[in-house]
Amino acid sequence: MIIDTHQFGRMRAGAAYYLHSTQDALVETGTSLSAPYIIDALPDVALDYIFITHVHLDHAGGAGELARRYPHAKVVVHPRGARHLIDPTRLVESVRQATGDMFALYGEAIPIDGGRVHAAADGERFDLGDGIIIEAIYSPGHAPHHLCFFEPNERILFAGDAAGALRNGVLYCTTPPPSFDLEVSLETIERLRLLHPKEIFYTHFGRGGNADSLLLAYANLLKHWAEGIDARRGRMAPAELIDDVLADPRLVPSGFTEELRPELAMSVRGMLGYLERVAP
């Protein structure tokens, strides 16, 4: 079951996924402002697991509120993200710096008791019953604390941001500051392809079939995005560079709308930061 988290007040911008079995689970939480939509969708559910792909607040910001609402749920996250759920102070400040004027759209982050947070091992499996298994897959690049979750029987990949965003059938780059790494992202995409997924369930937004083609397309999109930004680097001030990239139809899909500008601008800044680290 897909739950629209109404990210940033928009429909079809963010998703959480409810898995019903012997043990019930949720994949992703959206921002803290998304929690009411999830609670309304699951009024009589006693969640056993809340799986979080990474601790960026559009994916994990609602975890504290949902952990409070579902007191028996274990919150599963990458080991490098666990401490940020227990004490989100540094995470919130990082998001504030990365998002600028968008920060208010992320809501607050409520700390989670450390006993509720489970740091998943790479390849660790969680048996939900009735043949549903969730496997944690370390998938850095978008962020060093990124996990994908894979259901091996139906071959469904919950990709978080490791495979980009799919908006109305169009792929977009998700390359935010401060830790995006192109080389590592491309390695992660190859690892995900080796799982031979059939479908990708995107946090932004919904289901995508022919998963291998989507993963290959995203790898090529990342390379093209990097080349376009690198070609402008050094010739333009950052603000001018962002505007020029977002005005280039070769880099920004035809379905681009102004409401996506802040998010895409953030992805330009993230790729620019990566390029400046590897080739100052």
N, C-alpha and C positions, 0 to 999 in steps of 0.2 A: 504494500500500500504506500503510495506516494503522498506526502503531506506538503503542501505549499507553505513555506515559512514566511511568505510576504516580506522577503528581504528588502530592506530600505523602503518599505511601503509599496513595493511593486509585486504584481502577480508574476509567477513563473520566473523569478529571479533566483530563488533558493529553494532547495528541497531537503526534506528528511524522509527516511524510509523506515516503515514499520514492518517488522517480520514477526508473524504470528506462528507460534509452535508450542511445544511443551514448555519451553522458556521463551518469553517474548523479548524482543530486542528492537532498539531504535538505532539507525545509522545516521549520524549528524544531528545537530540541534539548532542550527541557525544562531542568530544573535539572541541576546536575552530578551529583546523585544519580540522575538518569534515564539517564545515559550508558550504564551497563551493559545496560539493557533495549534500547537502540538497537543497541549493539554485538552483543548476542546475536541480534537480529533480522537483522543484516546481517553475518554472519561472513565471507563471501567477497566482499564488495563493496569496490571501490576508488572511493570517492566523489570526484567532480570538483568539486562545489559543495555548500556548506552555506549555505542561504538563511535569514536571521534577520529576522523582522518588526520586532523592536525588542529593546533590550538589557536589559529587565527580566529578572530571573534565572530566572523560570519559563519564559521563551522562549529565553534565550541562555546560561543558566548552564552548560550542558553543552558549549558551543562549544569551550572550551579543551581539554577532555578528548577530544572527538571530533576536533579538529584534530590532536591528538597521535596518535590512533589511525589517522586517515586522512591521511597526511602530504602527499598531493598535492591535497587539497581546498582550494579557494579559499572563504573565508568572506565572504559578501556581506551588507552591512548598510548602513543609512542613514549618510551622511557624519557626522551629529552623534552617531552611536553608535559609530563606528569607534574613536575614541580610548579608549572605555571597554572595548573588547575587548582592546586592546593593553595598557592599564594599568587594571584594574578597581577600583583602590583607592577612588576617589570613588563609583563606582557601588555598591559593596558597602556603603559607609557610608550612602548614600541609602536603599538597601533596608532596612538595619538600622533606620533611623529610621522608615520607612514601615510596616514589618511588625511591629515590636515582638516579641511572644512567638513569632510565626511564623518569625522569622528563621532559626532552626536548620533549618527544613524546606527551605531553599533551597540548602544545601550551600555549597561554596566556588566561587570563580571563578578559573580558571587563565588567566594572560595568554597572548595569542596573538601570535606574531611579526608585526610590522607588514607584512612582505612577503606574508603570507598573507591579509591583510584587504583586501577590495575595497569601496570606498565607491561605492555605486551611484548613478548619475544618475537623475533622474526620467524614466521612460519607457525606460530602458535595457533592452535585450533580450538574453537569454542563450539561444542555440540549443543545445538538448540533443541534437538529431538526431531522426530519425524523426517529424518534424512536431511535436515538443514544444518550445514556446518559453515562457520565463518572462520576464515583463515586470515591472519594478519600478515601483510606483506610490507616490509620496509620499502619506502618509495621516495627517497629524498630528491631534492632538486628544486621543486616549488618552495619547499622549506625543509630544513634538516630533520624536523620532527614529523614528517609526513608518513602516514600509513595508508595503504589501500586495504580494502577488505574483499576477499574473494570467496564466493560460494562455489565449491568445485563440482557439485552434482549438476546444478543448472548452468554452471560456468558463467556466473554473473559477477562482474567486477564493479564494486563501489569505489569509484576512482578519486573522490575528493576533487582536488585541483591538479592531480598529476597528469591528467589527460586533457587539460584545458577546460573551457566552458563551451557547452553546446546550446546556443540560443536560437530557437526556431530553425533548427537544422544546420546552423552555421557555427563553425568552430571559431573561438576567440582565444587569444593567448592570456594566460594567467601567470604573470611574471613579476610579482610585487617585490618591493624592497622589504626588509634589508638583506635577505639571504638567498634570493633566487640564484641558481647556478645552472647555466645552460648545459654544460657538459654532463653534469650529474643527472639532469632531467632527461637527456637523451639516453643515458644508460638505463635509467628507470623505465623508460618507455620500452626499450628492448626487453627488459626483464618481464614487464607486464605482457608483452606479446608471447613470451614463452609459456605463459599460463593458458594460452589459447582460449581466451574468453569469447563467449558468443555475443553477449550484450554488455554495454557499459551503462551503469546508472550514475548519471552526473549529478553532483550537488547543484550545479548551475547549468542546465536544468533538465531532468527527466531521462528517459531511456534512449539509448542509441544502439541500433543493430549493426551487424557487420563490424564487430569490434576491432578486428585487426586493421581494416581499412581506416577506421577512425584514428587508431593509434599511429599508423604510418602518416596519415594526413597531419596529425598534430606535430609529429617530429619535423616534418617539412615546413609547417607553419612557423615553428619556433626558429628554425634556421633562417627563414625568409625575414621574420621579424627582427632577428639579430642583425642580419645584413643591412636592412633598411635603416636601423637606428645607428649602426656603426658607421655607415656612409655619411651620416650627418654629424657625427660626433667630432668636436673640434672646430666645426664650421659655424655652429650656432650655439647661442646660449640655451640652457636647458628648457626654459619656457617656450622659446621659439621652436626648438627641436620637437617638443611635444606637439605643438600646434601643427607643425609641418607633417609629422608622422600621421596624425589623426585626420589630416586633410588629404592624405595620399590613398586613392582607391586601390592601389596595389598592395597596401598593407592593412587597410581597414575594410572589413566586408561591407558589401552594399547594404546590408540590413542595419548598419550602424545608426543609432539614434543618439540624440544629445544626452538623454538620460544615462547613457553608458559612458559618457565622456570622462567623469571622474575616475571610474574604475579602470578604463583603458589608459588614462594618463598615468595612473599609479603603476600600471604594467610597463609603460614606457620607462618610467623612472627606475623600476626594478631591473629591467634589462640594461639600461644605461649604467646603473651601479655595478652590475656584473661585468660589463665590458671594461669599465674603468678599473676594476680590480685586477682583471687578467691581462690587460694591455693598457697601462696608464699612458 
